[in-house]
Every structure is written in C-alpha cells, then in structure tokens.
C-alpha cells in the first residue's frame, strides 16, 4: 500500500520511534517510544495516511479492553499490505466507525489530548505483521521509513498565508514551488536590516513564489503552519 497523505496539517515531529528509552522502559516496559509524535494542536484534524478500513476504535489497551490506554482514544486502520496504523490521543467524538472504508486524506478524528500526554499531538503507531521490532507489542515498527516519502511531498501551502522575504540562498526550486533548504528567517523587507523578523521557517517548507527578487531576497508566501517560531506582532 502506497501512503498518500501526511496525517496532520503540521510537518513537525516532536519525538521519533525508540527515543526516551529510560522513561518508556520504567513506565511501560518498552525499549523506547513506540511511534512518532506529530504536532497537532487541540482540535486539529487527523487525516488517513492512505485508503483503508477502520478496524478498531477505543480508549482501552489494544487486545485488553479491561484497561485504559495511555494513548487515549485511538483509531486503528488497516491500510492494506499488512500495514495497520494507529492514530492516538484523539477526541472522543470520532467521525468514522468500525468497518467503514476511508480514503487517503479523509478526516478521521481530531486532536484531543486524551490519555497520558504532555499536551495535544498525534501519536502515530505502525504495525506490520512479521516485521515487529523486538520488545514492542502488536508487531510495532518505526513509522518513519514508511512515511518519510509523504513528508517530503510538496503541496501548496495551507492558509493562512504569511507574506514576507527570505534569503534566496536558502531556497531551491522543486516543481511548481520554491522550498526552503535551511531554516530561514522571514523578513518584512528584502534585507537583513529589516528587523525584527516575522519568524523562522522549517527546512523543507513549500513557498509560493511572488516573483520579486531584491538584494538577494525573494518575496514569498508561507503557511503559518510551517513556521518553527513566529512573532504575531510583526505579521504585516
């Protein structure tokens, strides 16, 4: 099954698979973090990463419905080719049902901060029969090698859009977009003397090219979701 969609509006990962080994072993008996944590503020959409069938919805431990899960409300989807994805910490009001066929990119839930968390986000787990990493339950594997290609797909920046200037050296043309190759500052004008700056973009952010180049700076529009940091008082 080819994965087709990133599961949130935010291409930022806060924690990867296998990290924080001491915490997860002492609290859950696991060798490390059992998935990837993706930025998703409260009420932000969760999207299906590909076509599939919803097979399980619960706030209990998978295969033990007598115990509450630290994952809170979870949606398990069979995406084919033995790949099951579990979308965790959702709000209880889930807009899909067990047995329902879903399409890649379809809304399947919203970030709800349920379960044991330090704040709202999407915890995403992958399960592949026969490929499970030793020490993890339910055939869990590292999602990143399977979803990385979706992360690297460039789509038109999602509104709201911020207009500003970035140093052209930190961008590259990819198809119909220009894409950041570092973490550039977005400035109010075409030069480093335009301070304070609006914010800092993540590496790999797609930008709309406004086709205006001055002093080595190009005028762009970027999604507010692609900023690593932003000063609202400086937004034009």
C-alpha positions in Angstrom: 0.0 0.0 0.0 1.4 3.3 -1.1 0.9 6.0 1.6 -0.5 9.2 0.1 -1.1 11.8 2.8 0.6 13.3 5.8 -1.7 12.8 8.9 -1.9 16.4 10.2 -1.5 19.9 8.9 1.8 20.2 10.6 5.0 18.6 9.2 6.9 18.7 12.5 7.9 15.6 14.6 8.5 16.1 18.3 9.6 12.6 19.1 10.7 9.7 16.9 10.4 5.9 17.4 12.7 4.4 20.0 13.6 7.7 21.8 13.5 8.3 25.6 14.4 4.7 26.3 14.7 5.1 30.1 11.3 6.7 30.6 9.4 4.2 28.4 11.1 1.2 29.9 10.4 2.3 33.5 6.8 3.3 32.9 5.6 0.9 30.3 8.2 -1.8 30.0 9.0 -0.8 26.4 12.5 -0.3 24.9 11.6 3.2 23.8 8.9 5.5 22.3 6.6 3.2 20.3 5.7 5.6 17.5 6.2 9.1 16.3 4.7 12.2 17.8 3.5 14.8 15.2 2.4 18.3 16.1 -1.4 18.7 16.2 -2.8 21.4 18.4 -6.1 20.8 20.2 -8.9 20.2 17.7 -6.5 19.9 14.8 -7.6 17.3 12.2 -6.2 13.8 11.9 -6.1 12.5 8.3 -5.9 9.0 7.0 -2.5 8.4 5.5 -4.0 6.2 2.8 -7.1 4.3 1.8 -8.2 1.7 4.3 -10.7 0.2 6.6 -11.3 1.2 10.2 -10.9 -1.9 12.3 -11.0 -0.7 15.9 -11.8 2.4 18.0 -11.2 2.5 21.7 -9.7 4.3 24.7 -8.5 0.9 26.1 -5.4 -1.1 25.6 -5.3 -3.0 22.3 -6.1 -6.7 23.0 -7.1 -5.9 26.6 -10.3 -3.9 26.7 -10.4 -4.0 30.5 -7.6 -1.4 31.0 -7.5 2.2 29.9 -4.8 3.1 27.4 -2.1 5.8 27.8 -2.9 6.5 24.1 -6.4 7.8 25.0 -8.9 7.5 22.1 -7.4 5.5 19.2 -8.4 4.8 15.7 -6.8 1.7 14.1 -6.9 1.5 10.3 -6.0 -1.4 8.1 -4.2 0.3 5.1 -3.5 -3.0 3.3 -0.3 -4.9 2.6 -0.3 -5.9 6.3 0.1 -2.3 7.4 -2.1 -1.1 10.3 -1.8 2.5 11.6 -3.0 3.6 15.0 -3.9 7.3 15.4 -3.8 8.2 19.1 -4.9 10.9 21.6 -8.0 11.8 19.6 -11.1 13.4 20.8 -13.8 11.0 21.9 -16.2 12.3 19.2 -14.7 10.3 16.3 -16.3 10.9 12.8 -15.7 7.4 11.5 -17.0 3.9 12.5 -15.5 0.4 12.8 -15.9 -1.3 9.4 -16.0 2.0 7.5 -13.9 2.4 4.4 -11.9 5.6 4.4 -9.9 7.4 1.7 -6.4 8.8 2.0 -6.6 12.4 3.3 -10.1 11.8 4.8 -10.8 13.4 8.2 -10.8 10.5 10.8 -10.5 12.4 14.1 -9.3 15.5 15.9 -6.5 16.1 18.4 -8.0 15.8 21.8 -5.2 15.4 24.4 -6.8 12.2 25.7 -4.7 9.6 27.6 -1.4 10.3 29.1 0.2 13.2 27.3 2.2 16.4 28.0 -0.1 18.3 25.6 -2.2 17.8 22.4 -0.5 16.0 19.5 -0.9 13.0 17.2 0.9 9.8 18.4 1.1 7.6 15.3 2.0 3.9 15.5 2.6 1.4 12.7 2.0 -2.4 13.0 3.2 -4.7 10.2 2.8 -8.5 10.7 6.1 -10.4 10.7 8.2 -7.2 10.9 7.7 -6.1 14.5 10.7 -4.6 16.4 11.7 -6.9 19.3 10.4 -5.6 22.7 7.4 -3.8 21.2 3.8 -5.3 21.2 1.4 -5.8 18.3 4.1 -6.0 15.6 5.1 -2.4 16.0 7.7 -0.9 13.7 9.2 2.5 13.2 6.8 4.5 11.1 9.4 6.9 9.7 10.9 4.8 6.9 7.4 4.1 5.6 6.0 7.7 5.9 9.1 9.7 5.1 8.3 9.9 1.4 4.9 11.5 2.2 6.7 14.0 4.5 8.9 15.0 1.5 6.0 15.5 -0.9 5.4 19.2 -1.5 1.8 20.5 -1.7 0.5 24.0 -1.9 1.0 25.8 1.5 -2.2 25.7 3.6 -3.8 29.0 4.6 -3.5 31.3 6.5 -0.5 32.5 4.5 2.2 35.0 5.7 3.8 37.3 3.1 7.5 38.2 3.6 11.0 37.9 2.2 13.6 35.1 2.5 17.2 35.0 1.5 17.2 33.2 -1.9 20.3 31.1 -1.0 18.2 29.2 1.5 15.6 28.1 -1.1 15.5 25.8 -4.1 13.0 25.3 -6.9 11.1 22.0 -6.7 8.4 21.6 -9.4 5.9 24.4 -9.0 7.2 25.6 -5.7 10.3 27.0 -4.1 11.3 25.1 -1.0 13.4 26.1 2.0 16.7 24.2 2.2 17.5 25.5 5.7 15.6 27.3 8.4 15.5 30.9 7.0 14.2 34.0 8.8 11.2 35.6 7.1 11.7 39.3 7.0 9.4 42.3 6.4 11.6 43.5 3.6 14.4 42.5 1.2 17.4 42.7 3.5 18.9 41.7 6.8 18.4 45.2 8.1 14.6 44.5 8.2 14.3 43.7 11.9 12.7 42.3 13.9 11.9 39.4 11.6 8.5 37.8 11.3 9.6 34.3 12.2 11.7 31.2 11.2 10.5 28.6 8.7 11.2 24.9 9.0 13.5 23.2 6.5 11.6 21.7 3.6 8.7 24.2 3.7 7.0 24.9 0.3 6.6 28.5 -0.5 4.5 30.5 -3.1 6.9 32.5 -5.2 5.7 36.1 -5.7 8.3 36.6 -8.4 10.0 39.6 -6.9 13.8 39.5 -6.2 15.7 42.3 -4.5 19.1 42.4 -2.8 19.3 38.6 -2.9 15.9 38.2 -1.2 12.8 36.7 -2.8 9.3 37.6 -1.9 7.2 34.7 -0.8 4.1 33.5 0.9 4.4 30.7 3.5 1.8 28.8 5.6 1.6 29.8 9.2 1.8 26.1 10.0 5.4 25.9 8.5 6.9 28.4 11.0 9.1 27.0 13.8 8.6 30.3 15.6 6.7 33.4 14.8 6.1 36.9 16.3 2.4 37.8 15.6 3.1 41.4 16.3 5.4 41.5 13.2 2.9 40.0 10.7 2.1 42.6 8.1 
